Amino acid sequence: MLSSTVSPASMLRYSELASNVFQKFLMLIGVFFLLALVGVQSGNPTMLGGLKSLIPANEAVVLDDELAVEEIDPAGESLSARMRVAMDYVSRRYRVAPDALEPIFATAQAAGRQLHLDPLLIIAVIGIESRFNPFSESVVGAKGLMQVMPRFHQDKLPEDADQAAFLDPVINVQVGAKVLKESIRRNGGLESGLQQFAGAIGDPERRYATKVLAEKQRLEQAVQKPRTT
């Protein structure tokens, strides 16, 4: 039998080798989580990029979702037929020129694809938050299309961007979509995530979520109309 050909000394060496490999694996896991914690707290994208190289590709996708949204060039993003119809509807509803809306919709489409969000949800949030006014500012300091709070999300801006970047439509939608995704994930669902996004998590009636979802439903109905006529 095969077992009779393996000496006790060989078994001992195999056992020691397996133990060493397991210990190194545990050390690597410990170092990874320690560096991840430091990187998240410091907002250091270089450190986080290094961590991604140490883990399998499918795990790196999770880090992409949770830590960064790639910079988007709306000029290179072709709108889908669905988004173009939605843009025409928004142009009429909010009296905004299509030329001004196109980079907003292109950014929402690209961010939605990266973050696994329905881009119409992003557009609905913009409609409720700012009515597509990129220079909108709330009494508490939330800025831009998605009313992002600069003091909480400075780390999400592209490198070398200043506070004025929150009023850039493309950057604001990129950052706002990231915040929305995090809110939904952390709160375990769409409605609770929307409430967290609006800073109204304590509202038992969930009025903000109701407004956004009603706006999204209007967008979906507008998109479906051409298909049924």
Buried (B, 14 or more C-beta within 10 A) or exposed (E): EEEEEEEEEEEEEEEEEEEEEEEEEEEEEEEEEEBBEEBBEEEBBEBBBEBBEEEEEEEBEEBBBBBBBEEBEBEEBEBEEBBBBBBBBBBEBBEBEEEEBBBBBBBBBBBBEBBEBBBBBBBBBBBBBBBBEBEBBEEEEBBBBBBBBBEEBBEBBEEEBEEEBBBBBBBBBBBBBBBBBBBBEEBEEBBBBBBBBBBBBEEEEBEBBBBBBEBBEBBBEBBEEEEEE
